[in-house]
Amino acid sequence: MARGARPSCQVPYYYDPCRSFALPQANGVCTGVSVCQKDVASNAYYNLGELGDTKFGWDETRDLFYISYRGCDGQDCRRTNVSLRCDWSRGDPMLEVFRQNGGTPLEYNMTLTSRCACPAGCAEERHPTRLSGGAVFLIVLVAGAGFYLLVGVAYRRIVVGATGWEALPNRRFWASLPGLVRDGVTFCITCRRADTTYDQI
């Protein structure tokens, strides 16, 4: 999360471009937001933008990409435009707040300077994706099959003295499995049933 302030009045702003956040001290106003403002004088917080209401654009006057956020607390809506400036030497992000424009809704303009604003600047910081349930199942299935074959072949070679194909555990079952699968598929497709006849009374 980046944190900045307007130099003239030192009003703190909180900003996270990647995910929504919550400030417990904001009494629910800044919950699930991307940009939040605190008024030091009144100790009030304002929702300045949410991740779900986001637009990307290009600022031709400054030659910078920007992200536009919109946030509402009841009927009080505000918009925040954050320009992204690439700086490869900037490890910690710096958030600069330039001005607050009047009107409806109120509009805020900021600049985030960071190496993460550069192309692939934070590629090494991407969090690894978690494995899905299906992937875990396949890994366990393949590992179990490999363990089964390894232990079974070792047992039949050492204890039984089998060689060649005879060393495979349950070789007859595995040899007949393709035929059993074929018969099952054929039965399911054709749905054949034995003819039933009745004697007339």
C-alpha positions, 0 to 999 in steps of 0.5 A: 500500500502506498501512502501520500499527503498533500504538502500544503495541508498534510492530509494523508491518503492511502492507496493500493493499486493491486487490491482492495483494503480496509482501514479498521479505524475508518468505521467502515467508510474505507472498507473494500476500497482502493483509495482513502482520504483522512481529514486530520482536523475532523478525523473523518475518512472518505472513500475516494475510489473502489477497485470495482469501478476502475478505468484506464486511460492515457494522459497525452499532456503528461505522457503517462498512463493513469487509473481512474477510480470512483467511490461513493459513501451514500450520495457522496461520490468522489473520483481519483485519477492516479498517473503511473510514472516509471522509475526503475530506481524506486523500490518503495512506491511514492504517492504524490497528491497534487490537487483536489478539484471542486465540482460534482463529484469531487476529483483528486489527482495523484501520481504514483512513482515506482518501478512497478509502473515500468513494464514487467517492473515487479514481475519477480514479485508476483505471488505463485498461483495456488494449485487447484483441486484437480491439479492436486488430484492428478499429482497424487494419482500419478505419484500413487501409480508410480509408487504402486508400480515401483513397489509391485515390480520390486516385490515380484522380482525379488520375492516371486522371481518374475521377469519381463512382463510377468514382473508387473503387479496384477498383469492379467487385470491390467491386460484385460482393462482396455477390453472392460473399458471398451465393453462398458463404453459400448453398453453406455452408448447403445443402452442395450438390454436383454430382450424380455418375452412373456407367455400369454395366459 
